[in-house]
Amino acid sequence: MAKKRLVMALGHDALGTNLPEQKAAVAKTAKIVADFIQDSWQVAIVHSNAPQLSMIHTAMNEFGKQHEGYTPAPMSVCSAMSQGYIGYDLQNGIRTELIKRGIYKPVSTILTQVTVDPYDESSYTPVKKIGRFMNAEEAAAEEAKGNYVTEVPGKGFCRMVAAPKPVAIVEIDAIKALLDADQLVIACGGGGIPVMEQGHSLKGASAIIEKDLVSGLLSKEVDADVLMILTDVEQVFLNFGKENQSGLNKITAKEASDYLSEGQFGSQNMAPKIQASLDFINAGKDRCAIITTLAKAKEALAGKAGTIICEA
């Protein structure tokens, strides 16, 4: 009997924001992942990378300014670096936890590129902050390079980049091969390294892909049974933050789509999670998506927590 397949999208809470926090958070995350492996699930992991990406981007660019002969690092290179060091901690943490339980299963991180459309509408409205706050002179220098900069009152200026939709996962065949071999794979970290096709070449793009949207795409491509998006709230809410706030337990894809159309979900937080869930569910049969916290992941998979979205 074929094993069920789960794509797990890890948010900031599962990773922390700096090196010491990441080590501690990964140890806890590894226990949850190992529980699913022990229950005979095949697992692919996608992780966020916003704090880590900003840290790398800032460090590389500041180093380039202060040392002759060194240049700033492009966004795509910083993204690749973040995939490498987050994946390193995750794969070792999960491997350690599995071995403690007598489970000898390879855990691998795939440096994953994701193609984007250079004409994606998001290019005209950059929404993702990257790097540190700058003064007016530094902001002007960034704009002279063709980068988009916005002012945040009381804090200074910051660079903003686009968040284009993922088109295709370049290394998808390798990811499928590992899952088909019943191995655990960490892929599409931070939404993937954004690249554009130029003839036979792939060119890095100055962008950040929504981790949740690429999780939905990966779930479709590997024909997963469940997409689990782990975030900082136990379930999805209607009228979030208002007096009439109410949690959603089990809803249909149609209901989720209607709520999305009504503007119930924040465009930069919950909306991408709902859209990723719908993209995944509507592309196949007998699929469901779960949105909850890491702490409630096992309960949610059993239908006892979180928000569960199914076809009908």
Secondary structure, DSSP 8 states (H G I E B T S, - for coil): ----EEEEEE-GGGT-SSHHHHHHHHHHHHHHHHHHHHTT-EEEEEE--HHHHHHHHHHHHHHHHHSTT-----HHHHHHHHHHHHHHHHHHHHHHHHHHTT----EEE---EEEE-TT-GGGGS--EEEEEEE-HHHHHHHHHTT-EEEEETTTEEEEEEB---EEEETTHHHHHHHHHTT-EEE-SGGG-EEEEEETTEEEE-SB---HHHHHHHHHHHTT-SEEEEEESSSSEEESTTSTT-EEE-EEEHHHHHHHHHTT-S-TTTHHHHHHHHHHHHTTSSS-EEEEEESTTHHHHHTTSSSEEEE--
